[in-house]
Amino acid sequence: MSEREALAPVRRLLDGAPGRSAASSHDRGAAMTAYDPLHGPDEEPPDPASVDGERKMTRDLLAEVATANIHEHTAMVKTAAGLNYRLRSLLAAIDAERGEGK
């Protein structure tokens, strides 16, 4: 998997584009609640790249979101969602490298 392919889900989250892997209750047509989790229990874990690739993408994302405006709600939600995805993907790569399952 190329770096571009691996970053596509995070880019969609950061750009707010449809097609992200984790649909919110709003996307599913359900009523919005005061609380919508970043990651639901029924979501599939990310398909990780190599540990080295994941580390690079995590560093790139950290550099990108470091300048997000903490007073802008949308920017913070996108940042949290992107970091959540990237961290789960990094952990999945580490687990895969060690031969560990979920």
C-alpha positions as CSV (number, residue, x, y, z in Angstrom):
1,M,0.0,0.0,0.0
2,S,1.4,3.4,-1.0
3,E,1.6,6.2,1.5
4,R,-0.9,8.1,-0.6
5,E,-3.4,5.2,-0.3
6,A,-2.8,4.8,3.4
7,L,-3.4,8.5,4.1
8,A,-6.6,8.7,2.0
9,P,-9.0,7.9,4.9
10,V,-7.3,10.5,7.1
11,R,-7.4,13.1,4.3
12,R,-11.1,12.5,3.9
13,L,-11.6,13.1,7.6
14,L,-9.5,16.2,7.7
15,D,-11.2,17.6,4.5
16,G,-14.7,16.7,5.8
17,A,-15.4,14.8,2.6
18,P,-17.9,12.0,2.5
19,G,-16.7,8.4,2.1
20,R,-14.9,8.0,5.4
21,S,-14.8,4.6,6.8
22,A,-16.4,5.4,10.1
23,A,-19.9,6.9,9.6
24,S,-21.3,9.0,12.3
25,S,-24.9,8.7,13.4
26,H,-25.6,11.8,11.2
27,D,-24.2,9.9,8.1
28,R,-26.3,6.9,8.9
29,G,-29.5,8.9,9.0
30,A,-30.0,8.5,12.7
31,A,-30.8,11.3,15.0
32,M,-27.9,13.3,16.2
33,T,-27.0,13.0,19.8
34,A,-25.0,15.1,22.1
35,Y,-22.4,12.5,22.0
36,D,-21.1,10.7,18.8
37,P,-17.9,8.7,19.4
38,L,-14.8,9.0,17.2
39,H,-14.7,5.3,17.0
40,G,-17.6,2.9,17.3
41,P,-17.3,-0.7,18.6
42,D,-18.6,-2.1,15.2
43,E,-15.9,-0.4,13.2
44,E,-13.2,-2.4,11.4
45,P,-9.7,-1.7,12.5
46,P,-7.6,0.2,9.9
47,D,-5.6,-1.8,7.4
48,P,-2.1,-0.7,8.4
49,A,1.0,-0.1,6.3
50,S,4.4,-1.1,7.7
51,V,5.4,0.2,11.1
52,D,8.0,2.5,9.5
53,G,5.3,3.8,7.1
54,E,2.8,4.3,9.8
55,R,5.4,6.2,11.9
56,K,6.1,8.5,9.0
57,M,2.4,9.2,8.3
58,T,1.8,9.8,12.0
59,R,4.7,12.3,12.2
60,D,3.3,14.0,9.0
61,L,-0.2,14.2,10.4
62,L,1.1,15.6,13.7
63,A,3.0,18.3,11.9
64,E,-0.1,19.1,9.8
65,V,-2.5,19.4,12.7
66,A,-0.1,21.2,15.0
67,T,-1.3,24.5,13.6
68,A,-5.0,23.8,14.0
69,N,-6.9,26.6,15.7
70,I,-7.9,25.3,19.2
71,H,-10.8,27.8,19.2
72,E,-12.3,26.5,16.0
73,H,-14.6,23.6,16.8
74,T,-14.6,22.0,13.3
75,A,-10.8,22.1,13.1
76,M,-10.6,20.4,16.5
77,V,-13.1,17.7,15.6
78,K,-11.2,17.0,12.3
79,T,-7.9,16.9,14.2
80,A,-9.2,14.5,16.8
81,A,-10.7,12.2,14.2
82,G,-7.5,12.2,12.1
83,L,-5.3,11.6,15.1
84,N,-7.7,8.8,16.3
85,Y,-7.5,7.0,13.0
86,R,-3.8,7.5,12.6
87,L,-3.1,6.2,16.2
88,R,-5.3,3.2,15.7
89,S,-3.5,2.4,12.4
90,L,-0.1,2.8,14.0
91,L,-1.1,0.4,16.8
92,A,-2.5,-2.1,14.3
93,A,0.8,-2.0,12.4
94,I,2.7,-2.7,15.6
95,D,0.4,-5.5,16.6
96,A,0.7,-7.0,13.0
97,E,4.5,-6.8,13.2
98,R,4.5,-8.6,16.5
99,G,2.0,-11.2,15.2
100,E,-0.6,-10.1,17.8
101,G,-4.3,-9.9,17.0
102,K,-7.0,-7.6,18.3
